[in-house]
């Protein structure tokens, strides 16, 4: 019996590096989405701040690993995204796994020097290129902010929350459309997308194009995204505990706390 137990312990299942990346990307993307919603920023505004395409930013928020480049570049994109929202980009993106080369070190006795140096050289070259590009973008943003501050030269009131100057300037110059307008103003010919964030544990049912995609209780802090080609229907028994955004717009409570609410969002047909 001891031999059988020992053999079983030696074959415990281990999570793959690809699965670990996917799970970590989903976790970081959900945090960035929630922080962006809290600051009242749209993806278009974050594109201006980071100079990263909307497609890549949306893929990070949705945890879509297949739409993103190599892991080393994904970490750089997460860092820029986090810094644009006022976070410490190095610490935030550092939790995203890049490579498993450091987990299983090899014995150096029978390996050639060239085989050891080439991967290290490539690794440092990638890091050097990313650092240079990030520093260049940060310098351009800082110069733009300094020029805007010198031209306006107006004192700003004290703020309770920490908001970067670039974000405050974008809020004044870009009009943000409320979520209530998006319920009847979905772009023609595009799929409907809703995102929900739970302020409190609530029962939710989501029907996409006539098929039930989810029905059950989601705990507080959960963030989920659903898409449909024609129509999405969201129903909950605690409307005040559910924040809902339509097509990446600003999130809004579905209704009053403790009350049942059902929202239907339909895409307009092409003409």
C-alpha positions, 0 to 999 in steps of 0.5 A: 500500500505504501508503494501504491500511495507513493506512486500516485503522488508522483503523478499529480496533475499539474497546470500547463503554462498556457493555461496559467497564462490564460487564467492570469490574463483573465484575472488581470483583464477583469481588474483593468476593466473594473478600474476603467469603468470606475474612472469613467473612461471608454476604450477610445480614451485609453487608446489615446493614453496608451497608443495601443489599438482598441482590438488589443485593449479589448482582448486584454480585458476579455482575457482573449489570449488568442488575439494577443502577440507573444507573452513577452509583448503581452506583459508590456501591453498590460504594463502600459494599460495599468499605468494609464489607469494610475497603477504601478505597471511593473508590479501589476504586469509582473504577475503575468507568466512569460516563460517556464525556462526558469522553473526547470534549470538544466545541468550545465556540464554537458551543454555548450556555451553557445546554446546557453547564451543565445536564448539569454541574448534574445530574452534581454533583446526583447526586454530592451526593445520593450523598455525603449518603446515604453519609455518613448511613449511615456516621454511623449505623453509627459511632453504633451501634458506639460505643454497643455499645462503651460498653455492653460496655466490654471489652478486645479481644485484638490481631488479626493482620488488619484487621477493622472493629468492625462485622464483628467484632460481627456474627460474634459475634452471627450463626451462620454455617452451614458449607458441608457442611450446605448440600449437603443443606439447599438451600431448597425451591423455589429454584434451586441455585447454586454458586461456585468460586474456584481456589486452584490451576490445576485441571481442572473439569467442571460439569453443570447439570440434565443438561447440561455447562456447563463442562469444562476447566482454570481458572487460579489466582485464577479465580472462576465461578458456575453455577446449576441448577433441579434439580441441579448436579454439580461434578467436579475432579482437584484437590479441595484447589485448589478452594474451593466455596460453595453458595447464597452460603454460606461457601466450603470446599475440595472435598477433599484436594489432588491428589485427584479429587472429585465433588460433587452438589447437588440442590434439594428439590422444592416440596410 
